[in-house]
Amino acid sequence: MAQPQTHNVRQIGDRIEYLLDDFRRNADPASRDRAEELVGHVVELYGAGLERIVEHVAEGEERWPELVTALVDDELVASLLVLHGLHPLDVETRVQNAVEKVRPYLGSSADGVEFLGVDEAGIAHLRIEGSCNGCPSSTLTVKQAVEGAIMEAAPEITRVDVDDAAAQPTGNGQIISLDSLRKTSKGVAR
């Protein structure tokens, strides 16, 4: 089994300094300021993530499973782990956990959300059965809540594909025309 490639941190740091110095010399002042602000925010983000990791690790070596849970439950740390392909949970587990995490906020629609899996193209497949037959706004709200939770937990998902069972025709298939709704009680159109 091949060893994973290790990065030469000193070379990467030197390259970053070179690129920043080159940018400082050649860019206009406004672009320089924005680039330096951007780099500052990235460094701040990673610093905050590392600080949280150190805090979690300092809580005790003897409780490793709890420590891993604390790391993946920390939104900032988990996002950095995902970004670098280091998250200990696979994508399907994270998607399923995201669905379960949002379920309490879905009210009566909670039982109508089923995770079907993630395909090789990175598409998460769900089935949503609306609790309110014929209430498209309720189904849309559920879709948005679930999709948002999934994309946050597993940003490598390319899209969320929802099989909307609630949108399937049910009943006798009768269509009510818009004109029939516009008629007054006397049967005269407005």
Secondary structure, 3 states (H helix, E strand, C coil): CCCCCCCCHHHHHHHHHHHHHHHHHHCCHHHHHHHHHHHHHHHHHHHHHHHHHHHHHHCCHHHHHHHHHHHHHCHHHHHHHHHCCCCCCCHHHHHHHHHHHHHHHCHHHHHHEEEEEECCCCEEEEEECCCCCCCHHHHHHHHHHHHHHHHHHCCCCCEEEEEEHHHCCCCCCCCCCHHHHHECCCCCEC
